[in-house]
Amino acid sequence: MADFITLSRHILQNERRHEQAKGDFTILLGHIATATKVVSRNVNRAGLINVLGMTGDTNVQGEEVTKLDIIANELLVLLLDDVPMVCGLASEEDESFRTTRAGRLNGRYLVCFDPLDGSSNIDVNVSIGTIFSIHRRANIGTEATESDFFAPGSELVAAGYAVYGSSTVFVYTTGEGVDGFTLDPGVGEYVLSHPKMALPDTAKCLSVNEMNRHQWFDSTRAFVDHIIARDSPRYAKTTGRYIGSLVADFHRNLIYGGVFCYPGDKKSPSGKLRLLYEAQPLAFLIEQAGGAAIDGRQPISDIVPQNLHQRVPLIIGNREEIELYQRMVDKHDPA
């Protein structure tokens, strides 16, 4: 039992190391973790409680909305609305941000989240997840504004995700490394299972949708061709692994090593993934684990958002592969 470290205990222990700690993070992350437990329960029982399928509506992204999208979104809003240190919430599912009831004026933190990433895979039992990030607000004493959310990823104070698969795993960072926890359904607690996660220095997995190859720019094509040619010993055992659920693809590559690519292409030059809800938090996590993330030309963490639903290309994984991609861009698609 000495090694039975729960998520709340782990957060509290880390927070105590900081002189100015007030316990805020323990409360805030605890509420997010609770939300993911309830979402996990609903995902596991989706076929039994009639929450499979689409609602018939589309979200601000123009994507079909699933019933579980709505449930997960409303649940996160409900649990964070009463947290006094949170002043504003932004969700991939909502057109605009929300000010919270409890921390509307004096809350110090802004929370962004993708309530159910990969939700189109729900009906076929593919792993999906929740992604979140936390910013510290510059001004306190007034209501949050949309521009408060427009901070680069380098200013994040925490980020994480839950992946709902054969087990439910919660992974987070506060800028001091990455730790992963597995939900023990018997006690209803996340328990430390992946301490001090570090990206292996191996390109085991290449995650890219090759059906988009005809739309790729020359740099992406050259990058993928270089890897699948297997001329380099580094790529002799690289395998193609693409689920189509970002959080699941990311989690696998974080554990095994590799690179995930959703590049800009001729059809969508600005990419398809959301900067605030997907790219920023995962970039923060991968950097803390020893990797890197770029939009093809610059680090994701350097990009200052221009709107709540800004899209970006995302190439994320081992530094060696990220540097290779940048060389391909310089060679084949110079600015």
N, C-alpha and C positions, 0 to 999 in steps of 0.2 A: 504493500500500500504506500510505501515511501515514494514510489514513482508515479502515484496517481495524482497527476497535476491537471486540474481542470482549467478551462479557459479563463474563468473569472479569477482564479488564484494566480494564474500566470500573468494576466494583465495587471493585477494588483501588485504583485512582486516587482514587476518592471517599473510600474509607476512610482513606487516607493523610493526608487533610486534617484528620483529627481526632486530637488529641494522645493520647487514651486508646485509640486503635484497636489491637486485638490480632490482627487478621486473621480474627476469628471470622465476620464477615459474609461474607467472601469464601468461606470454607469452607462455611458454611451455605447461602447462596444457590446456591453451586456444586452442592451435593448436590440441591437442589430442581430446578435447571435440568437436571441429568443425568436425574433421574426423568422430567421432561417430554419429554426427547428420546426416551427408551425408550417412553413412552406414545404419543408421536407416531408412532414406527415401527410400533407395534402397531395404532394406528388406521388408518394407511395400508395395512396388510397384513391388516386384519381379515377380509376375505372369503377370504383365502388360507390363514389359519392357524386357521380354525374358532373364532373368538372373537366372531362376531356372535350376536345373539339374547339371550334372557333365561336366567337360571339356574333360574327357577322359585321363587326365594326373594323375600322382601321385606326391606327394611332397616328401621331404627328409625323412619324417617319413614312407613312403610307403603307405600313405593313399590317397584315391581318392580325387581329388581337385574339389570343386564346382566352378561355375562361380563367385559366390559372394565372395568366398575365395580370388580369384585373385583381384577382384575389391577392397575389403577391404584392402588387403595388399598393393596394389599400391597406394591407397588413403593415407594411413598412411605414407608411404615412401615419397610421394609427399609433404605432408603438413609439415613433419618434416625435410626434406632435406634442407630447407631454414631457419631453426631456428638456429641462430648463437651460441647458448649455447649448442647445441647438436653435439657431434663429431662422434657418431656411433649408428647404429641401428641393432638390431637382431630380426628376425621374425621366428616364427615357420614354416612358409611356405618356407623360403629360406635356402639353404644349408650352406651359410656362411654369415657373417655380412657385413654391408655396412658402409663406411665412408660417412659423409654428405658433401654436397657442401659448405654450409655456415660456419659450425663449425669444419671442418675437422682437423684443427691443434689446435685451441684454445678453442673449445667447452669443457665445464666442465662436461657434462652429457652424459650418455649412456642410451638408451631406448630399452627395450625388450618388445615384444608384441605378443599375439596370436590374429591375426586380426579378426577372426571369429570363436570363440569357439562353438562347437556343430553344425557345419555347415551341418553335415549329416542329421540334422532335418529340414533343411530349407523347403524342399518340402512338409512337413506335418504340417507347421505352429507352430512348437514347439519353445518356447523361446530359443534364442541363444544370444551370446554376444561377446564383445571385452575385453580382459584383457591386462593390461600394467604394467610395473614397471620402475623405474628410479633409476640409480646408479650415484654416483659422481665419476668421473675419478681421479685417483691418480696423473697421470702425464699429464701436459698440455704443448703444444708447439710442439708436434710431432703427427703423425697420430695414431689413435687408433689401437690397435692390438687385436687379439682374446682373449688373456689372460686378457685384461682389463675387460672383461665381467665375469671373473671367481671370483666373490666376493660372500661371503655368504649373505643370505637374511637379516641378522642382520644389514648389511650396506646399505640397501635400504634407499633412502630419500623420496620416494613416490611410491604409487601403487594404482591401482584402476581398475574398470571395468565399462562397460556399458552393460545393459541387455535389449534386444529388445523383448518386450512382448506386453501385452495389452497397456502398455505405455513404453516409453524409460526412463530408470533410470540410472543415472551416480553416482557411489559411489567411494570415494577416501579418502586416508589418506596421511598425510605428517609426521606421527609419533606423532600426537597430537590429537588422536581420529579419528573417522570415521563419515563422513557426506554423506547423499544421496540427490540427486537432480532429479526431474522429468522434462522431456522435455515438455515445453508448446509449442505445435506446432503453436499456434496462434501468438506468438511473436518470436518463434525460439530461445528461451532461456531455459537453465536449471535453475530451481527454487528450492530453498531449501525446501525439503519435509520431510526428515528424519534426523533431526539434532542430533548430538551426539549419533550415533547408538551404542547400547550395546547389546551383546548377552544375551538373556533371560536365566536365570538359570533353564532351563527345557529341557528335552530330548523329545521334541514333535515329531521330525522326525528322522527316521533312513533311511539313503540313501545309499543303496548298491545293486549291481546287483546280486541277489541270484541265477541267472542262472549260475553263475561261481562257485557255491558252491562246485562242485565236484573237482575243482582245488585248493580250499583254503587250506592254512596251518591250523593246529589244532588251533592255537591261534585265527585266524579270525572266524573260526567256533564256537569256545567257546564264543567269544565276542558276536556274533550275536545271538547265542542260549540263552545267559544270558538275553539279552534285550527282545527277543520275547517271552520268557517264562513268562514275566510279574510278576515274583515272588516279585520283589521289587516295592514298591509304586511309585518310580520315573518313572518306565516304564509302569505303569498301563494304561496310555493313549497314549503311544508312537505308532505312526503309520508309516508304510512303505511308503516312498515317494522317488521315483527314476525316474528322467526324462531322464537321459542319456545325458544331456547337463550340463557340470560342472558349468558354471557360473549361470545357472538358479537354479540348486540344491543348490549351495552355497548361493545365494541371499535369497532363501526361508528359509534356515536354519539360516542365520544371523538374520532374522526378527523373526522367531518363536522359534529358539533353536533346537539343535539336532546335529547329527554327520553324516558326509559324509565319506564313505570309498571306496577307490579304492586301495586295498592292493596288495602287491606282492603275487604271488601264484605259484603253481608248473609249470604253463605254462610260466609265466613272473615274475620270482623272483625279478627282478629290477623294477617292476611296469610298468605302461603304460603312466602316465602323465608326462609332461615335467617340469623339475625343473625350468628353467629360465622363461618360458612363462606362466605357470599355478600355480605350487606349491609355488614358492617364493612369488609372489605378493599376492596370497590369504592367505598365512600364515601370511604375514605382516599385512594384513587387519584384520584377525581373532584375532591376538594377540592384536591389538589396540582396538578391540571390547570386549576384556576380555576372549577370548578363546585360543585355542592352536592347533598346527599342528605338526604331526610327520610322519616319514616314517615307523614307527613301533617300532623303537628303539631310535631314536634321533630326536630333533626338526628340522624341515625343515629349519629353519633360521640359523642353525649351519652348514649346508652342504655347502662345497665349491665345485662349479661345476668343472667338469673335461673336459667337452666339451659343445658346444653350444646346443646340442639336448639331453642332458642327461635325462634319465627317472628315476622317483622315485615312490615308493608307496606313497599314501597320505591318511592319516586319520586326519580329520580336523573338529573341532566343539567345543563343551563345554569341559572345562578342566576335569570335572568329568569323562566323557566318554573317553577322551584321556588317562587319568590315568588308567582307567579300561582296556583299550586295552593294555597298556604297561604291566600291571600285567598279562594279559593273555599270552603275548609274553614271559615274564619271566617264567611263569609256564609251558607252552606247547611247546614253541620253543626256549629254551635257546640257546645262541650263542655257 
